[in-house]
Every structure is written in structure tokens, then in C-alpha cells.
Amino acid sequence: MFLQIKDSRDLVKIVDVQELLDPTSKIVHAQDQEGQEEQETDIYQKEELVFPSGEKLPRCWLDAKFREREGLAA
């Protein structure tokens, strides 16, 4: 899966999608997609990433307590 860094608009390739989906993890390991050679894995803050379309990541990927904060707890 590819995501975009908000400020630079550079693409990164997510190494572990489960890490991205885990709302308790504030970081994700990804590879910058510059040049033709595969880049080293680096750490990115999830808050700095968006979909290539510019759409924000779902809150359920970023905040483990989003349901409680929105009054949606079951």
C-alpha cells in the first residue's frame, strides 16, 4: 500500500499494513519511493500521512479511543 507524506507529497510504501491499521501504534514503517532503487525502511508518524488522493487516514487507524470520544461506545 502506498501513502503520501502530507507536506512533501512524496510517496511511501507501507511495510506492514497491520501496523498501519493498529490504532495503538502512532508510527508506521515504510520505504520512501524516490529513485529507481529500493530505499531503506524508515519510521513515519501516521499523522503525517494521507492517501495519495489527499484524503486523511481513517480515525479508527489513528485513535484507539475514537468511539469513546465520539460517544459511540457500545
mmCIF file of the N, C-alpha and C atoms, coordinates in Angstrom:
data_MODEL
# 
_entry.id   MODEL 
# 
loop_
_atom_site.group_PDB 
_atom_site.id 
_atom_site.type_symbol 
_atom_site.label_atom_id 
_atom_site.label_alt_id 
_atom_site.label_comp_id 
_atom_site.label_asym_id 
_atom_site.label_entity_id 
_atom_site.label_seq_id 
_atom_site.pdbx_PDB_ins_code 
_atom_site.Cartn_x 
_atom_site.Cartn_y 
_atom_site.Cartn_z 
_atom_site.occupancy 
_atom_site.B_iso_or_equiv 
_atom_site.pdbx_formal_charge 
_atom_site.auth_seq_id 
_atom_site.auth_comp_id 
_atom_site.auth_asym_id 
_atom_site.auth_atom_id 
_atom_site.pdbx_PDB_model_num 
ATOM 1   N N  . MET A 1 1  ? 0.850   -1.167 0.000  1.00 0.00 ? 1  MET A N  1 
ATOM 2   C CA . MET A 1 1  ? 0.000   0.000  0.000  1.00 0.00 ? 1  MET A CA 1 
ATOM 3   C C  . MET A 1 1  ? 0.900   1.237  0.000  1.00 0.00 ? 1  MET A C  1 
ATOM 4   N N  . PHE A 1 2  ? 0.511   2.215  -0.775 1.00 0.00 ? 2  PHE A N  1 
ATOM 5   C CA . PHE A 1 2  ? 1.256   3.465  -0.848 1.00 0.00 ? 2  PHE A CA 1 
ATOM 6   C C  . PHE A 1 2  ? 0.471   4.584  -0.183 1.00 0.00 ? 2  PHE A C  1 
ATOM 7   N N  . LEU A 1 3  ? 1.185   5.402  0.579  1.00 0.00 ? 3  LEU A N  1 
ATOM 8   C CA . LEU A 1 3  ? 0.609   6.595  1.172  1.00 0.00 ? 3  LEU A CA 1 
ATOM 9   C C  . LEU A 1 3  ? 1.491   7.777  0.815  1.00 0.00 ? 3  LEU A C  1 
ATOM 10  N N  . GLN A 1 4  ? 1.001   8.947  1.088  1.00 0.00 ? 4  GLN A N  1 
ATOM 11  C CA . GLN A 1 4  ? 1.715   10.180 0.735  1.00 0.00 ? 4  GLN A CA 1 
ATOM 12  C C  . GLN A 1 4  ? 2.032   10.956 2.008  1.00 0.00 ? 4  GLN A C  1 
ATOM 13  N N  . ILE A 1 5  ? 3.219   11.571 2.054  1.00 0.00 ? 5  ILE A N  1 
ATOM 14  C CA . ILE A 1 5  ? 3.578   12.445 3.167  1.00 0.00 ? 5  ILE A CA 1 
ATOM 15  C C  . ILE A 1 5  ? 2.891   13.784 2.915  1.00 0.00 ? 5  ILE A C  1 
ATOM 16  N N  . LYS A 1 6  ? 2.142   14.280 3.888  1.00 0.00 ? 6  LYS A N  1 
ATOM 17  C CA . LYS A 1 6  ? 1.335   15.493 3.727  1.00 0.00 ? 6  LYS A CA 1 
ATOM 18  C C  . LYS A 1 6  ? 2.122   16.670 3.165  1.00 0.00 ? 6  LYS A C  1 
ATOM 19  N N  . ASP A 1 7  ? 3.192   17.027 3.821  1.00 0.00 ? 7  ASP A N  1 
ATOM 20  C CA . ASP A 1 7  ? 3.898   18.260 3.482  1.00 0.00 ? 7  ASP A CA 1 
ATOM 21  C C  . ASP A 1 7  ? 4.723   18.172 2.202  1.00 0.00 ? 7  ASP A C  1 
ATOM 22  N N  . SER A 1 8  ? 5.333   17.019 1.946  1.00 0.00 ? 8  SER A N  1 
ATOM 23  C CA . SER A 1 8  ? 6.223   16.914 0.786  1.00 0.00 ? 8  SER A CA 1 
ATOM 24  C C  . SER A 1 8  ? 5.551   16.287 -0.432 1.00 0.00 ? 8  SER A C  1 
ATOM 25  N N  . ARG A 1 9  ? 4.443   15.605 -0.212 1.00 0.00 ? 9  ARG A N  1 
ATOM 26  C CA . ARG A 1 9  ? 3.716   14.907 -1.273 1.00 0.00 ? 9  ARG A CA 1 
ATOM 27  C C  . ARG A 1 9  ? 4.500   13.728 -1.841 1.00 0.00 ? 9  ARG A C  1 
ATOM 28  N N  . ASP A 1 10 ? 5.582   13.308 -1.147 1.00 0.00 ? 10 ASP A N  1 
ATOM 29  C CA . ASP A 1 10 ? 6.336   12.121 -1.552 1.00 0.00 ? 10 ASP A CA 1 
ATOM 30  C C  . ASP A 1 10 ? 5.544   10.870 -1.183 1.00 0.00 ? 10 ASP A C  1 
ATOM 31  N N  . LEU A 1 11 ? 5.689   9.824  -1.993 1.00 0.00 ? 11 LEU A N  1 
ATOM 32  C CA . LEU A 1 11 ? 5.024   8.561  -1.710 1.00 0.00 ? 11 LEU A CA 1 
ATOM 33  C C  . LEU A 1 11 ? 5.923   7.663  -0.872 1.00 0.00 ? 11 LEU A C  1 
ATOM 34  N N  . VAL A 1 12 ? 5.285   6.890  0.025  1.00 0.00 ? 12 VAL A N  1 
ATOM 35  C CA . VAL A 1 12 ? 5.984   5.878  0.798  1.00 0.00 ? 12 VAL A CA 1 
ATOM 36  C C  . VAL A 1 12 ? 5.218   4.565  0.672  1.00 0.00 ? 12 VAL A C  1 
ATOM 37  N N  . LYS A 1 13 ? 5.957   3.467  0.685  1.00 0.00 ? 13 LYS A N  1 
ATOM 38  C CA . LYS A 1 13 ? 5.361   2.138  0.612  1.00 0.00 ? 13 LYS A CA 1 
ATOM 39  C C  . LYS A 1 13 ? 5.313   1.558  2.018  1.00 0.00 ? 13 LYS A C  1 
ATOM 40  N N  . ILE A 1 14 ? 4.124   1.247  2.499  1.00 0.00 ? 14 ILE A N  1 
ATOM 41  C CA . ILE A 1 14 ? 3.935   0.707  3.840  1.00 0.00 ? 14 ILE A CA 1 
ATOM 42  C C  . ILE A 1 14 ? 4.484   -0.717 3.884  1.00 0.00 ? 14 ILE A C  1 
ATOM 43  N N  . VAL A 1 15 ? 5.335   -0.988 4.882  1.00 0.00 ? 15 VAL A N  1 
ATOM 44  C CA . VAL A 1 15 ? 5.966   -2.302 5.012  1.00 0.00 ? 15 VAL A CA 1 
ATOM 45  C C  . VAL A 1 15 ? 5.013   -3.301 5.659  1.00 0.00 ? 15 VAL A C  1 
ATOM 46  N N  . ASP A 1 16 ? 4.306   -2.872 6.713  1.00 0.00 ? 16 ASP A N  1 
ATOM 47  C CA . ASP A 1 16 ? 3.417   -3.759 7.457  1.00 0.00 ? 16 ASP A CA 1 
ATOM 48  C C  . ASP A 1 16 ? 2.045   -3.093 7.577  1.00 0.00 ? 16 ASP A C  1 
ATOM 49  N N  . VAL A 1 17 ? 1.094   -3.550 6.798  1.00 0.00 ? 17 VAL A N  1 
ATOM 50  C CA . VAL A 1 17 ? -0.241  -2.943 6.784  1.00 0.00 ? 17 VAL A CA 1 
ATOM 51  C C  . VAL A 1 17 ? -0.921  -3.088 8.141  1.00 0.00 ? 17 VAL A C  1 
ATOM 52  N N  . GLN A 1 18 ? -0.682  -4.191 8.850  1.00 0.00 ? 18 GLN A N  1 
ATOM 53  C CA . GLN A 1 18 ? -1.293  -4.381 10.165 1.00 0.00 ? 18 GLN A CA 1 
ATOM 54  C C  . GLN A 1 18 ? -0.851  -3.286 11.139 1.00 0.00 ? 18 GLN A C  1 
ATOM 55  N N  . GLU A 1 19 ? 0.398   -2.860 11.034 1.00 0.00 ? 19 GLU A N  1 
ATOM 56  C CA . GLU A 1 19 ? 0.902   -1.763 11.868 1.00 0.00 ? 19 GLU A CA 1 
ATOM 57  C C  . GLU A 1 19 ? 0.135   -0.470 11.550 1.00 0.00 ? 19 GLU A C  1 
ATOM 58  N N  . LEU A 1 20 ? -0.167  -0.256 10.291 1.00 0.00 ? 20 LEU A N  1 
ATOM 59  C CA . LEU A 1 20 ? -0.927  0.920  9.867  1.00 0.00 ? 20 LEU A CA 1 
ATOM 60  C C  . LEU A 1 20 ? -2.350  0.883  10.432 1.00 0.00 ? 20 LEU A C  1 
ATOM 61  N N  . LEU A 1 21 ? -2.960  -0.279 10.437 1.00 0.00 ? 21 LEU A N  1 
ATOM 62  C CA . LEU A 1 21 ? -4.337  -0.422 10.901 1.00 0.00 ? 21 LEU A CA 1 
ATOM 63  C C  . LEU A 1 21 ? -4.469  -0.394 12.416 1.00 0.00 ? 21 LEU A C  1 
ATOM 64  N N  . ASP A 1 22 ? -3.384  -0.621 13.138 1.00 0.00 ? 22 ASP A N  1 
ATOM 65  C CA . ASP A 1 22 ? -3.394  -0.684 14.603 1.00 0.00 ? 22 ASP A CA 1 
ATOM 66  C C  . ASP A 1 22 ? -3.506  0.722  15.190 1.00 0.00 ? 22 ASP A C  1 
ATOM 67  N N  . PRO A 1 23 ? -4.643  1.059  15.807 1.00 0.00 ? 23 PRO A N  1 
ATOM 68  C CA . PRO A 1 23 ? -4.821  2.416  16.331 1.00 0.00 ? 23 PRO A CA 1 
ATOM 69  C C  . PRO A 1 23 ? -3.958  2.732  17.550 1.00 0.00 ? 23 PRO A C  1 
ATOM 70  N N  . THR A 1 24 ? -3.341  1.722  18.161 1.00 0.00 ? 24 THR A N  1 
ATOM 71  C CA . THR A 1 24 ? -2.467  1.977  19.308 1.00 0.00 ? 24 THR A CA 1 
ATOM 72  C C  . THR A 1 24 ? -1.049  2.322  18.876 1.00 0.00 ? 24 THR A C  1 
ATOM 73  N N  . SER A 1 25 ? -0.735  2.135  17.610 1.00 0.00 ? 25 SER A N  1 
ATOM 74  C CA . SER A 1 25 ? 0.581   2.474  17.074 1.00 0.00 ? 25 SER A CA 1 
ATOM 75  C C  . SER A 1 25 ? 0.528   3.862  16.437 1.00 0.00 ? 25 SER A C  1 
ATOM 76  N N  . LYS A 1 26 ? 1.404   4.751  16.873 1.00 0.00 ? 26 LYS A N  1 
ATOM 77  C CA . LYS A 1 26 ? 1.449   6.116  16.340 1.00 0.00 ? 26 LYS A CA 1 
ATOM 78  C C  . LYS A 1 26 ? 2.404   6.239  15.155 1.00 0.00 ? 26 LYS A C  1 
ATOM 79  N N  . ILE A 1 27 ? 3.178   5.166  14.921 1.00 0.00 ? 27 ILE A N  1 
ATOM 80  C CA . ILE A 1 27 ? 4.161   5.180  13.836 1.00 0.00 ? 27 ILE A CA 1 
ATOM 81  C C  . ILE A 1 27 ? 3.898   4.036  12.871 1.00 0.00 ? 27 ILE A C  1 
ATOM 82  N N  . VAL A 1 28 ? 4.539   4.113  11.720 1.00 0.00 ? 28 VAL A N  1 
ATOM 83  C CA . VAL A 1 28 ? 4.463   3.050  10.731 1.00 0.00 ? 28 VAL A CA 1 
ATOM 84  C C  . VAL A 1 28 ? 5.820   2.968  10.025 1.00 0.00 ? 28 VAL A C  1 
ATOM 85  N N  . HIS A 1 29 ? 6.229   1.769  9.697  1.00 0.00 ? 29 HIS A N  1 
ATOM 86  C CA . HIS A 1 29 ? 7.474   1.567  8.959  1.00 0.00 ? 29 HIS A CA 1 
ATOM 87  C C  . HIS A 1 29 ? 7.150   1.555  7.464  1.00 0.00 ? 29 HIS A C  1 
ATOM 88  N N  . ALA A 1 30 ? 7.915   2.332  6.709  1.00 0.00 ? 30 ALA A N  1 
ATOM 89  C CA . ALA A 1 30 ? 7.652   2.456  5.271  1.00 0.00 ? 30 ALA A CA 1 
ATOM 90  C C  . ALA A 1 30 ? 8.951   2.768  4.538  1.00 0.00 ? 30 ALA A C  1 
ATOM 91  N N  . GLN A 1 31 ? 8.899   2.606  3.224  1.00 0.00 ? 31 GLN A N  1 
ATOM 92  C CA . GLN A 1 31 ? 10.047  2.898  2.363  1.00 0.00 ? 31 GLN A CA 1 
ATOM 93  C C  . GLN A 1 31 ? 9.697   4.068  1.455  1.00 0.00 ? 31 GLN A C  1 
ATOM 94  N N  . ASP A 1 32 ? 10.562  5.075  1.445  1.00 0.00 ? 32 ASP A N  1 
ATOM 95  C CA . ASP A 1 32 ? 10.397  6.224  0.561  1.00 0.00 ? 32 ASP A CA 1 
ATOM 96  C C  . ASP A 1 32 ? 10.497  5.730  -0.881 1.00 0.00 ? 32 ASP A C  1 
ATOM 97  N N  . GLN A 1 33 ? 9.715   6.286  -1.765 1.00 0.00 ? 33 GLN A N  1 
ATOM 98  C CA . GLN A 1 33 ? 9.681   5.838  -3.159 1.00 0.00 ? 33 GLN A CA 1 
ATOM 99  C C  . GLN A 1 33 ? 10.377  6.828  -4.088 1.00 0.00 ? 33 GLN A C  1 
ATOM 100 N N  . GLU A 1 34 ? 11.604  7.194  -3.757 1.00 0.00 ? 34 GLU A N  1 
ATOM 101 C CA . GLU A 1 34 ? 12.350  8.088  -4.628 1.00 0.00 ? 34 GLU A CA 1 
ATOM 102 C C  . GLU A 1 34 ? 13.409  7.285  -5.374 1.00 0.00 ? 34 GLU A C  1 
ATOM 103 N N  . GLY A 1 35 ? 13.636  7.639  -6.613 1.00 0.00 ? 35 GLY A N  1 
ATOM 104 C CA . GLY A 1 35 ? 14.631  6.937  -7.424 1.00 0.00 ? 35 GLY A CA 1 
ATOM 105 C C  . GLY A 1 35 ? 14.139  5.576  -7.860 1.00 0.00 ? 35 GLY A C  1 
ATOM 106 N N  . GLN A 1 36 ? 15.026  4.851  -8.520 1.00 0.00 ? 36 GLN A N  1 
ATOM 107 C CA . GLN A 1 36 ? 14.655  3.546  -9.055 1.00 0.00 ? 36 GLN A CA 1 
ATOM 108 C C  . GLN A 1 36 ? 15.044  2.404  -8.128 1.00 0.00 ? 36 GLN A C  1 
ATOM 109 N N  . GLU A 1 37 ? 15.958  2.646  -7.191 1.00 0.00 ? 37 GLU A N  1 
ATOM 110 C CA . GLU A 1 37 ? 16.392  1.604  -6.273 1.00 0.00 ? 37 GLU A CA 1 
ATOM 111 C C  . GLU A 1 37 ? 15.507  1.604  -5.027 1.00 0.00 ? 37 GLU A C  1 
ATOM 112 N N  . GLU A 1 38 ? 15.319  0.406  -4.456 1.00 0.00 ? 38 GLU A N  1 
ATOM 113 C CA . GLU A 1 38 ? 14.526  0.295  -3.250 1.00 0.00 ? 38 GLU A CA 1 
ATOM 114 C C  . GLU A 1 38 ? 15.246  0.993  -2.099 1.00 0.00 ? 38 GLU A C  1 
ATOM 115 N N  . GLN A 1 39 ? 14.513  1.809  -1.367 1.00 0.00 ? 39 GLN A N  1 
ATOM 116 C CA . GLN A 1 39 ? 15.074  2.597  -0.279 1.00 0.00 ? 39 GLN A CA 1 
ATOM 117 C C  . GLN A 1 39 ? 15.017  1.825  1.041  1.00 0.00 ? 39 GLN A C  1 
ATOM 118 N N  . GLU A 1 40 ? 15.809  2.280  1.997  1.00 0.00 ? 40 GLU A N  1 
ATOM 119 C CA . GLU A 1 40 ? 15.808  1.702  3.339  1.00 0.00 ? 40 GLU A CA 1 
ATOM 120 C C  . GLU A 1 40 ? 14.464  1.973  4.009  1.00 0.00 ? 40 GLU A C  1 
ATOM 121 N N  . THR A 1 41 ? 14.073  1.095  4.906  1.00 0.00 ? 41 THR A N  1 
ATOM 122 C CA . THR A 1 41 ? 12.861  1.290  5.686  1.00 0.00 ? 41 THR A CA 1 
ATOM 123 C C  . THR A 1 41 ? 13.102  2.394  6.707  1.00 0.00 ? 41 THR A C  1 
ATOM 124 N N  . ASP A 1 42 ? 12.125  3.268  6.862  1.00 0.00 ? 42 ASP A N  1 
ATOM 125 C CA . ASP A 1 42 ? 12.211  4.381  7.806  1.00 0.00 ? 42 ASP A CA 1 
ATOM 126 C C  . ASP A 1 42 ? 10.921  4.416  8.622  1.00 0.00 ? 42 ASP A C  1 
ATOM 127 N N  . ILE A 1 43 ? 10.915  5.208  9.671  1.00 0.00 ? 43 ILE A N  1 
ATOM 128 C CA . ILE A 1 43 ? 9.743   5.335  10.539 1.00 0.00 ? 43 ILE A CA 1 
ATOM 129 C C  . ILE A 1 43 ? 9.044   6.662  10.239 1.00 0.00 ? 43 ILE A C  1 
ATOM 130 N N  . TYR A 1 44 ? 7.724   6.601  10.107 1.00 0.00 ? 44 TYR A N  1 
ATOM 131 C CA . TYR A 1 44 ? 6.909   7.782  9.832  1.00 0.00 ? 44 TYR A CA 1 
ATOM 132 C C  . TYR A 1 44 ? 5.794   7.867  10.860 1.00 0.00 ? 44 TYR A C  1 
ATOM 133 N N  . GLN A 1 45 ? 5.444   9.078  11.246 1.00 0.00 ? 45 GLN A N  1 
ATOM 134 C CA . GLN A 1 45 ? 4.298   9.301  12.117 1.00 0.00 ? 45 GLN A CA 1 
ATOM 135 C C  . GLN A 1 45 ? 3.031   9.157  11.276 1.00 0.00 ? 45 GLN A C  1 
ATOM 136 N N  . LYS A 1 46 ? 2.073   8.403  11.755 1.00 0.00 ? 46 LYS A N  1 
ATOM 137 C CA . LYS A 1 46 ? 0.833   8.210  10.999 1.00 0.00 ? 46 LYS A CA 1 
ATOM 138 C C  . LYS A 1 46 ? 0.136   9.541  10.719 1.00 0.00 ? 46 LYS A C  1 
ATOM 139 N N  . GLU A 1 47 ? 0.227   10.476 11.658 1.00 0.00 ? 47 GLU A N  1 
ATOM 140 C CA . GLU A 1 47 ? -0.433  11.776 11.494 1.00 0.00 ? 47 GLU A CA 1 
ATOM 141 C C  . GLU A 1 47 ? 0.116   12.551 10.294 1.00 0.00 ? 47 GLU A C  1 
ATOM 142 N N  . GLU A 1 48 ? 1.330   12.197 9.837  1.00 0.00 ? 48 GLU A N  1 
ATOM 143 C CA . GLU A 1 48 ? 1.957   12.890 8.715  1.00 0.00 ? 48 GLU A CA 1 
ATOM 144 C C  . GLU A 1 48 ? 1.554   12.299 7.360  1.00 0.00 ? 48 GLU A C  1 
ATOM 145 N N  . LEU A 1 49 ? 0.774   11.221 7.378  1.00 0.00 ? 49 LEU A N  1 
ATOM 146 C CA . LEU A 1 49 ? 0.460   10.505 6.146  1.00 0.00 ? 49 LEU A CA 1 
ATOM 147 C C  . LEU A 1 49 ? -0.995  10.687 5.730  1.00 0.00 ? 49 LEU A C  1 
ATOM 148 N N  . VAL A 1 50 ? -1.203  10.676 4.420  1.00 0.00 ? 50 VAL A N  1 
ATOM 149 C CA . VAL A 1 50 ? -2.538  10.719 3.820  1.00 0.00 ? 50 VAL A CA 1 
ATOM 150 C C  . VAL A 1 50 ? -2.548  9.751  2.642  1.00 0.00 ? 50 VAL A C  1 
ATOM 151 N N  . PHE A 1 51 ? -3.726  9.473  2.121  1.00 0.00 ? 51 PHE A N  1 
ATOM 152 C CA . PHE A 1 51 ? -3.823  8.679  0.900  1.00 0.00 ? 51 PHE A CA 1 
ATOM 153 C C  . PHE A 1 51 ? -3.306  9.523  -0.270 1.00 0.00 ? 51 PHE A C  1 
ATOM 154 N N  . PRO A 1 52 ? -2.837  8.891  -1.340 1.00 0.00 ? 52 PRO A N  1 
ATOM 155 C CA . PRO A 1 52 ? -2.342  9.664  -2.493 1.00 0.00 ? 52 PRO A CA 1 
ATOM 156 C C  . PRO A 1 52 ? -3.361  10.660 -3.049 1.00 0.00 ? 52 PRO A C  1 
ATOM 157 N N  . SER A 1 53 ? -4.636  10.425 -2.807 1.00 0.00 ? 53 SER A N  1 
ATOM 158 C CA . SER A 1 53 ? -5.682  11.346 -3.255 1.00 0.00 ? 53 SER A CA 1 
ATOM 159 C C  . SER A 1 53 ? -5.737  12.604 -2.392 1.00 0.00 ? 53 SER A C  1 
ATOM 160 N N  . GLY A 1 54 ? -5.014  12.586 -1.248 1.00 0.00 ? 54 GLY A N  1 
ATOM 161 C CA . GLY A 1 54 ? -5.047  13.702 -0.312 1.00 0.00 ? 54 GLY A CA 1 
ATOM 162 C C  . GLY A 1 54 ? -6.004  13.475 0.841  1.00 0.00 ? 54 GLY A C  1 
ATOM 163 N N  . GLU A 1 55 ? -6.784  12.391 0.770  1.00 0.00 ? 55 GLU A N  1 
ATOM 164 C CA . GLU A 1 55 ? -7.749  12.077 1.822  1.00 0.00 ? 55 GLU A CA 1 
ATOM 165 C C  . GLU A 1 55 ? -7.022  11.630 3.091  1.00 0.00 ? 55 GLU A C  1 
ATOM 166 N N  . LYS A 1 56 ? -7.517  12.079 4.242  1.00 0.00 ? 56 LYS A N  1 
ATOM 167 C CA . LYS A 1 56 ? -6.926  11.709 5.526  1.00 0.00 ? 56 LYS A CA 1 
ATOM 168 C C  . LYS A 1 56 ? -7.132  10.224 5.810  1.00 0.00 ? 56 LYS A C  1 
ATOM 169 N N  . LEU A 1 57 ? -6.265  9.673  6.675  1.00 0.00 ? 57 LEU A N  1 
ATOM 170 C CA . LEU A 1 57 ? -6.431  8.291  7.119  1.00 0.00 ? 57 LEU A CA 1 
ATOM 171 C C  . LEU A 1 57 ? -7.650  8.206  8.032  1.00 0.00 ? 57 LEU A C  1 
ATOM 172 N N  . PRO A 1 58 ? -8.331  7.071  8.055  1.00 0.00 ? 58 PRO A N  1 
ATOM 173 C CA . PRO A 1 58 ? -9.498  6.914  8.933  1.00 0.00 ? 58 PRO A CA 1 
ATOM 174 C C  . PRO A 1 58 ? -9.108  7.100  10.401 1.00 0.00 ? 58 PRO A C  1 
ATOM 175 N N  . ARG A 1 59 ? -9.972  7.723  11.160 1.00 0.00 ? 59 ARG A N  1 
ATOM 176 C CA . ARG A 1 59 ? -9.691  7.959  12.590 1.00 0.00 ? 59 ARG A CA 1 
ATOM 177 C C  . ARG A 1 59 ? -9.500  6.662  13.340 1.00 0.00 ? 59 ARG A C  1 
ATOM 178 N N  . CYS A 1 60 ? -10.171 5.592  12.923 1.00 0.00 ? 60 CYS A N  1 
ATOM 179 C CA . CYS A 1 60 ? -10.044 4.309  13.620 1.00 0.00 ? 60 CYS A CA 1 
ATOM 180 C C  . CYS A 1 60 ? -8.646  3.709  13.453 1.00 0.00 ? 60 CYS A C  1 
ATOM 181 N N  . TRP A 1 61 ? -7.847  4.197  12.516 1.00 0.00 ? 61 TRP A N  1 
ATOM 182 C CA . TRP A 1 61 ? -6.454  3.771  12.350 1.00 0.00 ? 61 TRP A CA 1 
ATOM 183 C C  . TRP A 1 61 ? -5.525  4.597  13.228 1.00 0.00 ? 61 TRP A C  1 
ATOM 184 N N  . LEU A 1 62 ? -5.989  5.756  13.695 1.00 0.00 ? 62 LEU A N  1 
ATOM 185 C CA . LEU A 1 62 ? -5.139  6.699  14.414 1.00 0.00 ? 62 LEU A CA 1 
ATOM 186 C C  . LEU A 1 62 ? -5.441  6.788  15.908 1.00 0.00 ? 62 LEU A C  1 
ATOM 187 N N  . ASP A 1 63 ? -6.675  6.536  16.295 1.00 0.00 ? 63 ASP A N  1 
ATOM 188 C CA . ASP A 1 63 ? -7.108  6.786  17.670 1.00 0.00 ? 63 ASP A CA 1 
ATOM 189 C C  . ASP A 1 63 ? -7.850  5.569  18.214 1.00 0.00 ? 63 ASP A C  1 
ATOM 190 N N  . ALA A 1 64 ? -7.230  4.882  19.160 1.00 0.00 ? 64 ALA A N  1 
ATOM 191 C CA . ALA A 1 64 ? -7.825  3.665  19.729 1.00 0.00 ? 64 ALA A CA 1 
ATOM 192 C C  . ALA A 1 64 ? -9.120  3.955  20.488 1.00 0.00 ? 64 ALA A C  1 
ATOM 193 N N  . LYS A 1 65 ? -9.307  5.183  20.925 1.00 0.00 ? 65 LYS A N  1 
ATOM 194 C CA . LYS A 1 65 ? -10.493 5.536  21.714 1.00 0.00 ? 65 LYS A CA 1 
ATOM 195 C C  . LYS A 1 65 ? -11.443 6.445  20.945 1.00 0.00 ? 65 LYS A C  1 
ATOM 196 N N  . PHE A 1 66 ? -11.398 6.390  19.625 1.00 0.00 ? 66 PHE A N  1 
ATOM 197 C CA . PHE A 1 66 ? -12.232 7.301  18.842 1.00 0.00 ? 66 PHE A CA 1 
ATOM 198 C C  . PHE A 1 66 ? -13.716 7.091  19.098 1.00 0.00 ? 66 PHE A C  1 
ATOM 199 N N  . ARG A 1 67 ? -14.141 5.872  19.336 1.00 0.00 ? 67 ARG A N  1 
ATOM 200 C CA . ARG A 1 67 ? -15.570 5.606  19.606 1.00 0.00 ? 67 ARG A CA 1 
ATOM 201 C C  . ARG A 1 67 ? -16.011 6.264  20.906 1.00 0.00 ? 67 ARG A C  1 
ATOM 202 N N  . GLU A 1 68 ? -15.166 6.175  21.935 1.00 0.00 ? 68 GLU A N  1 
ATOM 203 C CA . GLU A 1 68 ? -15.497 6.791  23.234 1.00 0.00 ? 68 GLU A CA 1 
ATOM 204 C C  . GLU A 1 68 ? -15.565 8.316  23.089 1.00 0.00 ? 68 GLU A C  1 
ATOM 205 N N  . ARG A 1 69 ? -14.636 8.882  22.331 1.00 0.00 ? 69 ARG A N  1 
ATOM 206 C CA . ARG A 1 69 ? -14.584 10.320 22.175 1.00 0.00 ? 69 ARG A CA 1 
ATOM 207 C C  . ARG A 1 69 ? -15.775 10.858 21.383 1.00 0.00 ? 69 ARG A C  1 
ATOM 208 N N  . GLU A 1 70 ? -16.326 10.027 20.532 1.00 0.00 ? 70 GLU A N  1 
ATOM 209 C CA . GLU A 1 70 ? -17.470 10.445 19.716 1.00 0.00 ? 70 GLU A CA 1 
ATOM 210 C C  . GLU A 1 70 ? -18.803 9.997  20.308 1.00 0.00 ? 70 GLU A C  1 
ATOM 211 N N  . GLY A 1 71 ? -18.739 9.359  21.494 1.00 0.00 ? 71 GLY A N  1 
ATOM 212 C CA . GLY A 1 71 ? -19.965 8.902  22.128 1.00 0.00 ? 71 GLY A CA 1 
ATOM 213 C C  . GLY A 1 71 ? -20.570 7.697  21.424 1.00 0.00 ? 71 GLY A C  1 
ATOM 214 N N  . LEU A 1 72 ? -19.729 6.902  20.778 1.00 0.00 ? 72 LEU A N  1 
ATOM 215 C CA . LEU A 1 72 ? -20.214 5.756  20.010 1.00 0.00 ? 72 LEU A CA 1 
ATOM 216 C C  . LEU A 1 72 ? -19.957 4.433  20.692 1.00 0.00 ? 72 LEU A C  1 
ATOM 217 N N  . ALA A 1 73 ? -19.518 4.446  21.925 1.00 0.00 ? 73 ALA A N  1 
ATOM 218 C CA . ALA A 1 73 ? -19.182 3.207  22.627 1.00 0.00 ? 73 ALA A CA 1 
ATOM 219 C C  . ALA A 1 73 ? -20.434 2.339  22.737 1.00 0.00 ? 73 ALA A C  1 
ATOM 220 N N  . ALA A 1 74 ? -20.232 1.058  22.547 1.00 0.00 ? 74 ALA A N  1 
ATOM 221 C CA . ALA A 1 74 ? -21.363 0.119  22.594 1.00 0.00 ? 74 ALA A CA 1 
ATOM 222 C C  . ALA A 1 74 ? -21.706 -0.258 24.002 1.00 0.00 ? 74 ALA A C  1 
# 
